[in-house]
């Protein structure tokens, strides 16, 4: 049971870290938007909006696109 909680904690931490990354990038310049982040990272707008809402963790390849 504890292993399951640890997995959940890691997923929550990853979601929060991705959300923070996008928010910092967007907030660094008034002309930046979630849409421009999506374009720059090669992600769909829907994926970026899901990251910002914190509802789901994106697929691994999309996580890599967002952080690289």
N, C-alpha and C positions, 0 to 999 in steps of 0.2 A: 504494500500500500504506500509506503514512503517513496518508493521509486516513482510511482505515478505522480505524487505531489511534486517531486523534484522536476519531472518533465514539464509539468504545468508551470512551475515557477520559471523555468528557462524560457518557455514559450512566451509567457507574459513579459519577461525581461527583454526578450528579442523584439516583441511588438512595441514596447515602450522606447527602446533604443532606436528602432527604425523611425518611429513617429517623431522623436526628438531630432534625428538627423534631417528629416524633411523639413520640419518646422524651422530649424536653424538655418538651413540653406535658403528657404523662402524668406525668412526674416532678415537675412543679411543685406537685402537690397529691395527697395520698395517696388521695383519693376518685376520682381520674381513672383511667380505664382505656382501653385501645384501643377498646373498644366505645363508650365515651362520646365519644371523639374522632371515631369514625365517624359517630355520630349528629349531633354538632355540625357536622361538615364536610359532611354530606350524602353520605357515601360508604358503600359496603357494608362490613361487617365483614371480608369476604374481601379486599377491596382494601387495607384497613389492615393486615391480617395479612401480605399479600404485601409491602407497603412495609417492615414490620418485619423480615421474613425476608431482604429484599434480593435476592430471586430475580428479580423482573421489574420493569420500569419501567411504572407505570400509564399509561393513556391520557391524552393531554394535558388533556382536560376534568376528569379526576379529579385531576391534578396541581394544576390551578388551584383546585379546591375545597379541596384539602389546605393550600395555602399562603395562601389568602385568608381 
